[in-house]
């Protein structure tokens, strides 16, 4: 009986030790492009030294509520989208100038927009 129990447990362990693989849609060669906003910091206008900052342009981020059962647009989402837009033009710093709701948006039930200035600063 003892030998039988050891054989059953050993067989069970061997059956679980297969060669399993893990598949994902994340491309390891392009991983940094999945989270570009993390490389962009938000500064206040007073923190920008015009002698050390290269102004790159105006950027906009939006948060959209597409369906009635979704959460309303959030400022944090619009600001993160703003940071993504800043990263796409090579910025590492952004100053948020204003966030405001869009009246009667075309593709959304409700929409919030933030815009700001994008900069590249050597750190």
LINMO-V369830 format. One record per residue. SS is DSSP state (hx for helix, st for strand, lp for the rest). PSI is psi in radians with two decimals (999 if undefined). Layout:
ss=[SS & SS]
psi=[PSI & PSI]
//
This chain:
ss=[lp & hx & hx & hx & hx & hx & hx & hx & hx & hx & hx & hx & hx & hx & hx & lp & lp & lp & lp & lp & lp & lp & lp & lp & lp & lp & lp & hx & hx & hx & hx & hx & hx & hx & hx & hx & hx & hx & hx & lp & st & st & st & lp & hx & hx & hx & lp & lp & lp & lp & lp & st & st & st & st & st & st & st & st & st & st & st & st & st & lp & lp & lp & lp & lp & lp & lp & lp & lp & hx & hx & hx & hx & hx & hx & hx & hx & hx & hx & hx & hx & hx & hx & lp & lp & lp & lp & st & st & st & st & st & st & st & st & st & st & lp & lp & lp & lp & lp & lp & lp & st & st & st & st & st & st & st & st & st & st & st & st & lp & lp]
psi=[-0.72 & -0.73 & -0.71 & -0.76 & -0.73 & -0.70 & -0.72 & -0.78 & -0.70 & -0.75 & -0.68 & -0.73 & -0.70 & -0.60 & -0.47 & -0.07 & 0.65 & 3.04 & 1.65 & 2.50 & 2.77 & 2.14 & 2.48 & 2.81 & 0.07 & 2.17 & 1.97 & -0.43 & -0.42 & 0.43 & -0.70 & -0.41 & -0.18 & -0.49 & 1.03 & -0.48 & -0.43 & -0.32 & -0.05 & 2.15 & 2.64 & 2.15 & 2.80 & 2.74 & -0.64 & -0.35 & -0.18 & 2.09 & 1.95 & -0.37 & -0.36 & -0.16 & 2.33 & 2.01 & 2.22 & -0.41 & -3.14 & 2.39 & 2.69 & 2.49 & 2.55 & 2.71 & 2.26 & 2.34 & 1.84 & -0.52 & 2.72 & -0.51 & 0.09 & 2.84 & 2.60 & 2.80 & 2.45 & 2.48 & -0.64 & -0.65 & -0.73 & -0.69 & -0.65 & -0.69 & -0.66 & -0.76 & -0.66 & -0.74 & -0.69 & -0.73 & -0.60 & -0.34 & 0.20 & 0.23 & 2.68 & -0.01 & 2.52 & 2.53 & 2.22 & 2.10 & -0.78 & 2.56 & 2.44 & 2.66 & 2.52 & 2.18 & 2.25 & 1.10 & 2.57 & -0.78 & 0.03 & 2.78 & -0.75 & 2.58 & 2.48 & 2.36 & 2.43 & 2.47 & 2.73 & -3.10 & 2.34 & 2.42 & 2.73 & 2.15 & 2.27 & 2.26 & 999]
//
